[in-house]
Amino acid sequence: MTHAVTMPALSPTMTEGKLSRWLVKQGDEVRSGDVIAEIETDKAVMEVEALEDGSMSAIHVAEGTEGVKVGTTIAEISNGDSDASTPAPVAPASAPAPTPTPAPQPVAPPAPQPVAPPAPVVQAKASVPAAGVINLTVREALRDAMAEEMRRDDRVFVMGEEVAEY
């Protein structure tokens, strides 16, 4: 069976975005949760994860394509249960898409750039200690901060469904 990968809405007001980079190629095996692409908005670059296990049977939107509407199918993941006729029409659809996109791009770069004298290099001393650096996940950092706050002030308490699970 083939599953569509659509352009996600990264914010409530987002209507379109730029597919800045594919991290997988057509035919690559992916697992649910694998990062397969990067989407760029006017504010951030976010990762797109595969929602299904399978192989990338088609990539419909080329890298660097701007103005991709939210909800547009950008790729397809096949888990092997599909029939042989599904991949055949996809390949011609993805082949013409990259061809027109690179043609306009080489026209823009020939803009002349003024040569400026190099700026002096300023060496800054690193303020990170050589030892004692601890890598934490966001969950661990939040847990530790909440625990510290609760130890300092007996009026602070946490309410929620999953409090005891962390």
URSULCOR-V221127 format. One record per backbone hydrogen bond with DSSP energy under -1.0 kcal/mol. CO is the residue of the C=O (numbers start at 1). NH is the residue of the N-H. If there is no record, write none. Layout:
co->(CO/CO)
nh->(NH/NH)
//
This chain:
co->(1/3/5/5/7/11/15/17/18/18/19/21/25/28/30/31/34/36/37/38/38/39/40/44/46/48/48/50/54/55/55/56/58/62/65/68/69/72/74/74/75/76/76/77/78/83/87/89/90/91/92/94/96/97/98/100/102/137/138/139/140/141/142/143/144/145/146/147/148/149/153/163)
nh->(79/77/74/75/71/14/70/68/20/40/64/38/28/56/54/34/50/23/48/20/21/46/18/41/39/36/37/33/30/57/78/27/76/65/19/17/72/7/60/61/5/57/58/3/55/86/91/93/94/95/96/98/100/101/102/104/106/141/142/143/144/145/146/147/148/149/150/151/152/153/156/166)
//
